[in-house]
Amino acid sequence: AAAAMASYTPAQWFAVFLGYACIVGSVFRCLPQVHRIVTRKSVEGISFTAILSEFLIYSINLAYNWHYKYPFNTYGDLAVSWFVLIFVLVLMQWYRRFEAKKVAVVAAMSAAWCLVLFTNVLPAYALSFLQAASALGLAFGSRIPQIWLNFRQGHTGELSIIMFIANALGCLIRCFTTLSLTQDMLLLFNASFHFVLNTIII
């Protein structure tokens, strides 16, 4: 890895810088949404299905990058968002008080899902298939339900516009870092598609 970095072009070094900037920015990107929920003590307008689906999909994306040992600066923002999504799910339970049995089932299935993904149980081709499918999964499991919920209610509730603007910018950066550092077309497709979905929400 060190030898490869030593031969980086100026454009690739710029991509590395943007990658780390994206990781730092992802922390501040997520804070407005968490702050809005905590200060208002409300999760109105936020789709539980959307957040859970996003968490499961981000798990695929993380496992894919981990499996192929891509530089952390090309996907570290996913790791930050992954942990924040877990926290938001906890907050949703805190303020909505879902049925305990349903919470236990969802938590157990989510844990099993992550265990399968991160322990290299799946062959590489299966992981690649999941990565390719995750773009559609994000659309129909997360972004489209969120878009429909806001359209049906006629407002965005406690949804943070700042977070989605930052999401869109982050996707643009990931398109550049993917082209410069990994040339992985699956990752490029996902970043591009996510950019379109975030733009629709904005």
Solvent accessible surface area in square Angstrom, and as a share of the most:
residue,aa,sasa,rsa
1,A,116,0.90
2,A,82,0.63
3,A,85,0.66
4,A,57,0.44
5,M,68,0.30
6,A,85,0.66
7,S,85,0.55
8,Y,40,0.15
9,T,69,0.40
10,P,118,0.74
11,A,57,0.44
12,Q,44,0.19
13,W,113,0.40
14,F,107,0.45
15,A,0,0.00
16,V,10,0.06
17,F,128,0.53
18,L,34,0.17
19,G,0,0.00
20,Y,111,0.42
21,A,43,0.33
22,C,12,0.07
23,I,23,0.12
24,V,88,0.51
25,G,32,0.31
26,S,2,0.02
27,V,66,0.38
28,F,131,0.54
29,R,32,0.12
30,C,5,0.03
31,L,93,0.46
32,P,35,0.22
33,Q,8,0.04
34,V,22,0.12
35,H,119,0.53
36,R,69,0.25
37,I,0,0.00
38,V,64,0.37
39,T,76,0.44
40,R,138,0.50
41,K,141,0.60
42,S,30,0.20
43,V,7,0.04
44,E,94,0.42
45,G,4,0.04
46,I,2,0.01
47,S,16,0.10
48,F,55,0.23
49,T,79,0.46
50,A,3,0.02
51,I,16,0.08
52,L,31,0.16
53,S,21,0.13
54,E,15,0.07
55,F,13,0.05
56,L,49,0.24
57,I,13,0.06
58,Y,18,0.07
59,S,0,0.00
60,I,11,0.05
61,N,4,0.02
62,L,15,0.07
63,A,2,0.01
64,Y,8,0.03
65,N,2,0.01
66,W,158,0.55
67,H,56,0.25
68,Y,84,0.32
69,K,173,0.73
70,Y,46,0.17
71,P,48,0.30
72,F,101,0.42
73,N,8,0.04
74,T,12,0.07
75,Y,17,0.07
76,G,0,0.00
77,D,18,0.09
78,L,34,0.17
79,A,18,0.14
80,V,34,0.20
81,S,5,0.03
82,W,38,0.13
83,F,127,0.53
84,V,33,0.19
85,L,16,0.08
86,I,62,0.31
87,F,95,0.39
88,V,6,0.03
89,L,29,0.14
90,V,86,0.50
91,L,16,0.08
92,M,0,0.00
93,Q,51,0.23
94,W,149,0.52
95,Y,62,0.24
96,R,92,0.34
97,R,154,0.56
98,F,64,0.27
99,E,96,0.43
100,A,78,0.61
101,K,156,0.66
102,K,130,0.55
103,V,50,0.29
104,A,62,0.48
105,V,83,0.48
106,V,48,0.27
107,A,58,0.45
108,A,63,0.49
109,M,131,0.59
110,S,15,0.10
111,A,65,0.50
112,A,54,0.42
113,W,80,0.28
114,C,19,0.11
115,L,117,0.58
116,V,58,0.34
117,L,6,0.03
118,F,67,0.28
119,T,69,0.40
120,N,96,0.49
121,V,103,0.59
122,L,47,0.23
123,P,62,0.39
124,A,41,0.32
125,Y,168,0.64
126,A,22,0.17
127,L,6,0.03
128,S,28,0.18
129,F,141,0.59
130,L,38,0.19
131,Q,1,0.00
132,A,38,0.30
133,A,39,0.31
134,S,3,0.02
135,A,0,0.00
136,L,100,0.50
137,G,29,0.28
138,L,0,0.00
139,A,2,0.02
140,F,137,0.57
141,G,18,0.17
142,S,1,0.01
143,R,9,0.03
144,I,69,0.35
145,P,34,0.21
146,Q,6,0.03
147,I,46,0.24
148,W,140,0.49
149,L,27,0.13
150,N,18,0.09
151,F,152,0.64
152,R,148,0.54
153,Q,66,0.29
154,G,66,0.64
155,H,83,0.37
156,T,71,0.41
157,G,17,0.16
158,E,18,0.08
159,L,14,0.07
160,S,6,0.04
161,I,88,0.45
162,I,105,0.53
163,M,27,0.12
164,F,7,0.03
165,I,78,0.40
166,A,26,0.20
167,N,12,0.06
168,A,8,0.06
169,L,103,0.51
170,G,14,0.14
171,C,17,0.10
172,L,87,0.44
173,I,44,0.22
174,R,23,0.08
175,C,21,0.13
176,F,73,0.30
177,T,0,0.00
178,T,8,0.05
179,L,92,0.46
180,S,17,0.11
181,L,26,0.13
182,T,21,0.12
183,Q,106,0.47
184,D,15,0.08
185,M,114,0.51
186,L,50,0.25
187,L,21,0.11
188,L,35,0.18
189,F,104,0.44
190,N,7,0.03
191,A,10,0.08
192,S,46,0.30
193,F,51,0.21
194,H,18,0.08
195,F,63,0.26
196,V,76,0.44
197,L,9,0.04
198,N,2,0.01
199,T,67,0.39
200,I,102,0.52
201,I,25,0.13
202,I,86,0.44
